[in-house]
Amino acid sequence: MKIDDWLLEILACPACKSALRAEAETEELACTGCGRVYPVRDDIPVLLVDEARTP
C-alpha cells in the first residue's frame, strides 16, 4: 500500500472526523476514534461509511 505521509495526515474518517492510521499488513485504514476500518483498493482509499468494517 502506497499512501504518502502527507496524504495520511489530511485524511479523516468520514463518520467521526478522527485521524486514520495505515494498517500495512491488511492494506486498510483504521480510524483512531470510532474504530471503523476502510479498505484500500489499488492504492486508493475507499472512504465510504457503507464500505467500512465496524469493530
N, CA, C and O atoms as a Tinker XYZ file with bonds, in Angstrom:
   220  protein
     1  N      0.845000   -1.169000    0.000000    73     2
     2  CA     0.000000    0.000000    0.000000    64     1     3
     3  C      0.887000    1.228000    0.000000    63     2     4     5
     4  O      1.774000    1.363000    0.843000    81     3
     5  N      0.649000    2.117000   -0.942000    73     3     6
     6  CA     1.467000    3.318000   -1.074000    64     5     7
     7  C      0.614000    4.564000   -0.827000    63     6     8     9
     8  O      0.066000    5.147000   -1.763000    81     7
     9  N      0.510000    4.958000    0.426000    73     7    10
    10  CA    -0.167000    6.210000    0.755000    64     9    11
    11  C      0.874000    7.116000    1.393000    63    10    12    13
    12  O      1.463000    6.782000    2.421000    81    11
    13  N      1.090000    8.258000    0.771000    73    11    14
    14  CA     2.086000    9.199000    1.265000    64    13    15
    15  C      1.699000    9.715000    2.649000    63    14    16    17
    16  O      0.520000    9.832000    2.985000    81    15
    17  N      2.726000   10.019000    3.440000    73    15    18
    18  CA     2.505000   10.515000    4.799000    64    17    19
    19  C      1.715000   11.817000    4.805000    63    18    20    21
    20  O      0.861000   12.019000    5.669000    81    19
    21  N      1.989000   12.701000    3.853000    73    19    22
    22  CA     1.283000   13.981000    3.818000    64    21    23
    23  C     -0.198000   13.771000    3.539000    63    22    24    25
    24  O     -1.032000   14.522000    4.045000    81    23
    25  N     -0.541000   12.755000    2.736000    73    23    26
    26  CA    -1.942000   12.473000    2.442000    64    25    27
    27  C     -2.629000   11.857000    3.659000    63    26    28    29
    28  O     -3.773000   12.186000    3.971000    81    27
    29  N     -1.931000   10.978000    4.327000    73    27    30
    30  CA    -2.489000   10.339000    5.517000    64    29    31
    31  C     -2.773000   11.367000    6.611000    63    30    32    33
    32  O     -3.701000   11.194000    7.401000    81    31
    33  N     -1.975000   12.436000    6.659000    73    31    34
    34  CA    -2.190000   13.493000    7.653000    64    33    35
    35  C     -3.481000   14.267000    7.417000    63    34    36    37
    36  O     -4.092000   14.746000    8.373000    81    35
    37  N     -3.908000   14.398000    6.165000    73    35    38
    38  CA    -5.110000   15.190000    5.886000    64    37    39
    39  C     -6.369000   14.344000    5.747000    63    38    40    41
    40  O     -7.473000   14.887000    5.764000    81    39
    41  N     -6.229000   13.022000    5.611000    73    39    42
    42  CA    -7.404000   12.161000    5.535000    64    41    43
    43  C     -8.051000   12.040000    6.903000    63    42    44    45
    44  O     -7.367000   12.014000    7.926000    81    43
    45  N     -9.378000   11.965000    6.910000    73    43    46
    46  CA   -10.118000   11.821000    8.169000    64    45    47
    47  C    -11.256000   10.839000    7.948000    63    46    48    49
    48  O    -11.731000   10.655000    6.828000    81    47
    49  N    -11.674000   10.226000    9.013000    73    47    50
    50  CA   -12.795000    9.294000    8.983000    64    49    51
    51  C    -14.053000   10.067000    8.575000    63    50    52    53
    52  O    -14.362000   11.088000    9.188000    81    51
    53  N    -14.778000    9.609000    7.566000    73    51    54
    54  CA   -15.988000   10.327000    7.169000    64    53    55
    55  C    -17.115000   10.229000    8.199000    63    54    56    57
    56  O    -18.040000   11.041000    8.175000    81    55
    57  N    -17.052000    9.262000    9.090000    73    55    58
    58  CA   -18.108000    9.084000   10.083000    64    57    59
    59  C    -17.916000    9.989000   11.301000    63    58    60    61
    60  O    -18.860000   10.645000   11.742000    81    59
    61  N    -16.684000   10.026000   11.851000    73    59    62
    62  CA   -16.478000   10.778000   13.094000    64    61    63
    63  C    -15.423000   11.881000   12.977000    63    62    64    65
    64  O    -15.204000   12.628000   13.931000    81    63
    65  N    -14.776000   11.989000   11.830000    73    63    66
    66  CA   -13.773000   13.036000   11.542000    64    65    67
    67  C    -12.458000   12.868000   12.310000    63    66    68    69
    68  O    -11.676000   13.815000   12.395000    81    67
    69  N    -12.201000   11.679000   12.870000    73    67    70
    70  CA   -10.930000   11.416000   13.561000    64    69    71
    71  C     -9.851000   11.035000   12.551000    63    70    72    73
    72  O    -10.143000   10.763000   11.387000    81    71
    73  N     -8.611000   11.021000   13.008000    73    71    74
    74  CA    -7.476000   10.664000   12.153000    64    73    75
    75  C     -7.517000    9.175000   11.791000    63    74    76    77
    76  O     -8.106000    8.357000   12.497000    81    75
    77  N     -6.875000    8.858000   10.675000    73    75    78
    78  CA    -6.766000    7.475000   10.219000    64    77    79
    79  C     -5.325000    7.019000   10.327000    63    78    80    81
    80  O     -4.403000    7.819000   10.169000    81    79
    81  N     -5.128000    5.738000   10.593000    73    79    82
    82  CA    -3.775000    5.171000   10.614000    64    81    83
    83  C     -3.736000    4.024000    9.615000    63    82    84    85
    84  O     -4.721000    3.308000    9.437000    81    83
    85  N     -2.602000    3.858000    8.972000    73    83    86
    86  CA    -2.431000    2.810000    7.962000    64    85    87
    87  C     -2.145000    1.473000    8.629000    63    86    88    89
    88  O     -1.298000    1.376000    9.517000    81    87
    89  N     -2.849000    0.465000    8.198000    73    87    90
    90  CA    -2.614000   -0.916000    8.628000    64    89    91
    91  C     -1.993000   -1.627000    7.430000    63    90    92    93
    92  O     -2.708000   -2.165000    6.584000    81    91
    93  N     -0.674000   -1.629000    7.358000    73    91    94
    94  CA     0.042000   -2.124000    6.177000    64    93    95
    95  C     -0.188000   -3.608000    5.918000    63    94    96    97
    96  O     -0.293000   -4.016000    4.761000    81    95
    97  N     -0.270000   -4.421000    6.964000    73    95    98
    98  CA    -0.398000   -5.860000    6.775000    64    97    99
    99  C     -1.748000   -6.246000    6.151000    63    98   100   101
   100  O     -1.836000   -7.258000    5.456000    81    99
   101  N     -2.794000   -5.453000    6.392000    73    99   102
   102  CA    -4.104000   -5.762000    5.820000    64   101   103
   103  C     -4.503000   -4.811000    4.702000    63   102   104   105
   104  O     -5.568000   -4.970000    4.105000    81   103
   105  N     -3.665000   -3.829000    4.414000    73   103   106
   106  CA    -3.924000   -2.806000    3.399000    64   105   107
   107  C     -5.265000   -2.120000    3.643000    63   106   108   109
   108  O     -6.139000   -2.080000    2.778000    81   107
   109  N     -5.392000   -1.585000    4.848000    73   107   110
   110  CA    -6.598000   -0.875000    5.240000    64   109   111
   111  C     -6.218000    0.368000    6.039000    63   110   112   113
   112  O     -5.083000    0.509000    6.493000    81   111
   113  N     -7.184000    1.260000    6.201000    73   111   114
   114  CA    -7.015000    2.434000    7.042000    64   113   115
   115  C     -7.966000    2.300000    8.215000    63   114   116   117
   116  O     -9.167000    2.108000    8.023000    81   115
   117  N     -7.443000    2.398000    9.424000    73   115   118
   118  CA    -8.247000    2.260000   10.634000    64   117   119
   119  C     -8.436000    3.627000   11.282000    63   118   120   121
   120  O     -7.501000    4.422000   11.370000    81   119
   121  N     -9.650000    3.883000   11.729000    73   119   122
   122  CA    -9.968000    5.133000   12.403000    64   121   123
   123  C     -9.497000    5.058000   13.852000    63   122   124   125
   124  O     -9.713000    4.054000   14.532000    81   123
   125  N     -8.856000    6.119000   14.316000    73   123   126
   126  CA    -8.375000    6.150000   15.691000    64   125   127
   127  C     -9.481000    6.541000   16.662000    63   126   128   129
   128  O     -9.302000    6.438000   17.876000    81   127
   129  N    -10.617000    6.987000   16.146000    73   127   130
   130  CA   -11.725000    7.394000   17.002000    64   129   131
   131  C    -12.775000    6.305000   17.152000    63   130   132   133
   132  O    -12.904000    5.699000   18.216000    81   131
   133  N    -13.522000    6.059000   16.089000    73   131   134
   134  CA   -14.648000    5.123000   16.166000    64   133   135
   135  C    -14.247000    3.677000   15.882000    63   134   136   137
   136  O    -15.015000    2.760000   16.175000    81   135
   137  N    -13.060000    3.458000   15.318000    73   135   138
   138  CA   -12.577000    2.101000   15.075000    64   137   139
   139  C    -12.969000    1.504000   13.741000    63   138   140   141
   140  O    -12.604000    0.363000   13.457000    81   139
   141  N    -13.693000    2.227000   12.920000    73   139   142
   142  CA   -14.050000    1.700000   11.602000    64   141   143
   143  C    -12.781000    1.445000   10.801000    63   142   144   145
   144  O    -11.777000    2.137000   10.970000    81   143
   145  N    -12.837000    0.441000    9.925000    73   143   146
   146  CA   -11.689000    0.084000    9.097000    64   145   147
   147  C    -12.104000    0.199000    7.635000    63   146   148   149
   148  O    -13.047000   -0.456000    7.190000    81   147
   149  N    -11.386000    1.044000    6.896000    73   147   150
   150  CA   -11.699000    1.324000    5.499000    64   149   151
   151  C    -10.717000    0.597000    4.585000    63   150   152   153
   152  O     -9.516000    0.583000    4.857000    81   151
   153  N    -11.215000   -0.009000    3.500000    73   151   154
   154  CA   -10.320000   -0.721000    2.581000    64   153   155
   155  C     -9.522000    0.237000    1.704000    63   154   156   157
   156  O     -9.917000    1.382000    1.480000    81   155
   157  N     -8.400000   -0.258000    1.221000    73   155   158
   158  CA    -7.592000    0.463000    0.229000    64   157   159
   159  C     -7.489000   -0.460000   -0.975000    63   158   160   161
   160  O     -6.936000   -1.556000   -0.880000    81   159
   161  N     -8.023000   -0.017000   -2.106000    73   159   162
   162  CA    -8.021000   -0.832000   -3.327000    64   161   163
   163  C     -7.173000   -0.154000   -4.388000    63   162   164   165
   164  O     -7.418000    1.000000   -4.740000    81   163
   165  N     -6.188000   -0.858000   -4.894000    73   163   166
   166  CA    -5.278000   -0.318000   -5.915000    64   165   167
   167  C     -4.655000    0.992000   -5.450000    63   166   168   169
   168  O     -4.555000    1.947000   -6.220000    81   167
   169  N     -4.235000    1.035000   -4.181000    73   167   170
   170  CA    -3.599000    2.203000   -3.556000    64   169   171
   171  C     -4.525000    3.412000   -3.451000    63   170   172   173
   172  O     -4.051000    4.537000   -3.294000    81   171
   173  N     -5.844000    3.196000   -3.534000    73   171   174
   174  CA    -6.814000    4.277000   -3.399000    64   173   175
   175  C     -7.694000    3.987000   -2.184000    63   174   176   177
   176  O     -8.372000    2.959000   -2.154000    81   175
   177  N     -7.700000    4.867000   -1.183000    73   175   178
   178  CA    -8.548000    4.657000   -0.019000    64   177   179
   179  C    -10.024000    4.774000   -0.393000    63   178   180   181
   180  O    -10.423000    5.721000   -1.071000    81   179
   181  N    -10.820000    3.825000    0.044000    73   179   182
   182  CA   -12.267000    3.841000   -0.181000    64   181   183
   183  C    -12.912000    4.315000    1.125000    63   182   184   185
   184  O    -13.206000    3.517000    2.016000    81   183
   185  N    -13.123000    5.621000    1.217000    73   183   186
   186  CA   -13.607000    6.213000    2.459000    64   185   187
   187  C    -15.122000    6.390000    2.431000    63   186   188   189
   188  O    -15.638000    7.498000    2.579000    81   187
   189  N    -15.813000    5.283000    2.240000    73   187   190
   190  CA   -17.272000    5.263000    2.264000    64   189   191
   191  C    -17.706000    4.522000    3.525000    63   190   192   193
   192  O    -17.239000    3.414000    3.789000    81   191
   193  N    -18.586000    5.124000    4.294000    73   191   194
   194  CA   -19.026000    4.517000    5.544000    64   193   195
   195  C    -19.664000    3.158000    5.278000    63   194   196   197
   196  O    -19.509000    2.236000    6.079000    81   195
   197  N    -20.379000    3.024000    4.164000    73   195   198
   198  CA   -21.027000    1.750000    3.819000    64   197   199
   199  C    -20.019000    0.640000    3.513000    63   198   200   201
   200  O    -20.345000   -0.540000    3.641000    81   199
   201  N    -18.802000    1.005000    3.111000    73   199   202
   202  CA   -17.763000    0.022000    2.778000    64   201   203
   203  C    -16.897000   -0.344000    3.980000    63   202   204   205
   204  O    -16.120000   -1.296000    3.910000    81   203
   205  N    -17.016000    0.388000    5.068000    73   203   206
   206  CA   -16.150000    0.185000    6.233000    64   205   207
   207  C    -16.616000   -1.008000    7.065000    63   206   208   209
   208  O    -17.805000   -1.317000    7.151000    81   207
   209  N    -15.622000   -1.667000    7.678000    73   207   210
   210  CA   -15.928000   -2.690000    8.685000    64   209   211
   211  C    -16.014000   -1.981000   10.024000    63   210   212   213
   212  O    -15.227000   -1.077000   10.302000    81   211
   213  N    -16.957000   -2.384000   10.847000    73   211   214
   214  CA   -17.084000   -1.777000   12.162000    64   213   215
   215  C    -16.513000   -2.732000   13.207000    63   214   216   217
   216  O    -16.507000   -3.947000   13.013000    81   215
   217  N    -16.034000   -2.169000   14.316000    73   215   218
   218  CA   -15.422000   -3.026000   15.350000    64   217   219
   219  C    -16.429000   -3.925000   16.053000    63   218   220
   220  O    -16.057000   -4.694000   16.940000    81   219
